[in-house]
Amino acid sequence: MKKIYLVLIMALPLFTYGQELVSVNTEQVQELKGFKMYPNPAYGDEVYVTTSTNGTKQIKIYDVFGDVVLTDRISTNTLNVSRLVPGVYVLQVTEDKKTMTRKLVIK
């Protein structure tokens, strides 16, 4: 029994020293101030996307496989999602070189 405990104690330092943190992206992410998206889940044909500046927004919507299913540029706060089938999507909004990504559910 003593041999088993000795082997475990000697192997423990090998596991603790093998873990190092690696930082790949050191650039700070700038998020949109005052970002709101509603209704979520969406039951109708429109989703409202607002920010504090409410400038022109570049919209990309991805499906669960990562494919772009909708691309739009809006200058108002209304996004037409009538072409999307019910499901879970990822909405990416870019305005003034700042990006926000959120989950969007279409019912």
N, C-alpha and C positions, 0 to 999 in steps of 0.2 A: 504493500500500500504506500510506503514512503517513496518509492520510485515514481509512481504516477504523479504525486503532488510536486515532486522536484521537476519533472518534465513540464508541467503546466506553468510553474513559476518562471522557469527559464524561457518559455515561449512567449510569455506576456509582453516583454519589451519589444519583440519583433513586430507585433501587431500595432502597438501604439506609435512607433516611430515611422511606420510606413504611410501615415496619413498626412498629406500636406494640402493646404488650400491653394488653388490656382485662380487668379483673377484674370479674366480675358478682356472684359469690357470695362475700361476705367473712365469712359465718358459719362458725364452726368446726363440723365434723362430729363428733359424739360417737358413737363406735362402742361396741358391746357388748363388755365385758371377758370374756375366757375363752370366746369364741364358738367352737363346734365343730358341724360338720354331717357326719354319716357314716351309712351308706356313700355314697360319691359316686364313681363312678356307682352308682345304686341298682338292684338286681336284684329286690328283693322289693316288698312293699306298704308298708313303713315306712321312714322316714328319721328319725334321731335328731338333735334340735337341742338343744344345751345351752349354757348361759352360766354365768358364775360365780355369779349370784344365782338362777338357775333359777326366775324368776317367771313370771307369765302372759305368753304371747307372742302377738302378732298376726302371722299369717303370710299373705303374699300371694305367689302364684306366677304369673309372667307367661310367656307363650309368646314365640317369636321375633318375633312381630308386635307385641308390647307389650300384648296383651290379657290381662286377668286371667282365668286358667283355674281357680284354686282360691284360696279365702279361708277361713281357719280361725283359731280362737283356741284355743290349747292351754295347759293348766296343767301338763302333764307334759312330758317331753322327746320324746314319740313323735308323729310326724306321719304320717297315713295318706295315701299317694300312689297308692293302687290305682286311682283314677279317671283318672290321667294316662296317656296313650299314650306309648310310647317316643319320646324326643326330648331336646332341650336347652331348659332353662327358666332363668328368673332367679327366685331365692328371696329374698324380702325379709322380714326378721324385725324387728319392733318390740317393744321391751320398755323400760318406764320412760322413754319419749320418746327412746330411743336406737335407731338403726336400723342394720342390717347387711344388705348385699346380696351374694349369691354366686351363682355359676353352679351349676345342678343338672342332672345328666344322668340320665335314666331309661332303662334298658336293657330 
